Amino acid sequence: MAESSERSAAAGWGGDIWQLYRRGDDTVTVLATLWDTDQDAREFRAALPRPMRRTAPRHHDAVVVVTGDAGNRAGALAREALRALHP
C-alpha cells in the first residue's frame, strides 16, 4: 500500500479493541474498529489486502477484521463483534 493511501485509510480512526483467542497451537485475532464516519470505515476496509476483506465486514462506522485459524467460524465471529459494537 502506498504511504499516502495508508494515511488516508487511517484518517478518521475512532478507536479499536482487539481480542486474541487460543486453543492449543491455534490462534484467532478479532480486531473491532470504530471510525468517525461511514466513509472512513469504507476507506479502511478498502485499504485491507483483498483476502483479508473476506473476513472484514463493515456496518456503518465499524469494521471487524478476523485473522488466524478461525476456519469457517471467521464470519460468525466478525458478525458477533459487529453486533457488540452496534446492538
Secondary structure as the mmCIF struct_conf table of DSSP 4:
data_model
#
loop_
_struct_conf.conf_type_id
_struct_conf.id
_struct_conf.beg_label_comp_id
_struct_conf.beg_label_asym_id
_struct_conf.beg_label_seq_id
_struct_conf.end_label_comp_id
_struct_conf.end_label_asym_id
_struct_conf.end_label_seq_id
HELX_RH_AL_P HELX_RH_AL_P1 GLU A 3 ALA A 10
TURN_TY1_P TURN_TY1_P1 ALA A 11 GLY A 12
STRN STRN1 TRP A 13 ARG A 23
TURN_TY1_P TURN_TY1_P2 GLY A 24 ASP A 25
STRN STRN2 ASP A 26 TRP A 35
BEND BEND1 ASP A 36 THR A 37
HELX_RH_AL_P HELX_RH_AL_P2 ASP A 38 ALA A 47
BEND BEND2 LEU A 48 LEU A 48
HELX_RH_AL_P HELX_RH_AL_P3 ARG A 50 ARG A 53
TURN_TY1_P TURN_TY1_P3 ARG A 54 THR A 55
STRN STRN3 ARG A 58 HIS A 59
TURN_TY1_P TURN_TY1_P4 HIS A 60 ASP A 61
STRN STRN4 ALA A 62 GLY A 68
BEND BEND3 ASP A 69 ASP A 69
HELX_RH_3T_P HELX_RH_3T_P1 GLY A 71 ARG A 73
HELX_RH_AL_P HELX_RH_AL_P4 ALA A 74 LEU A 85
#
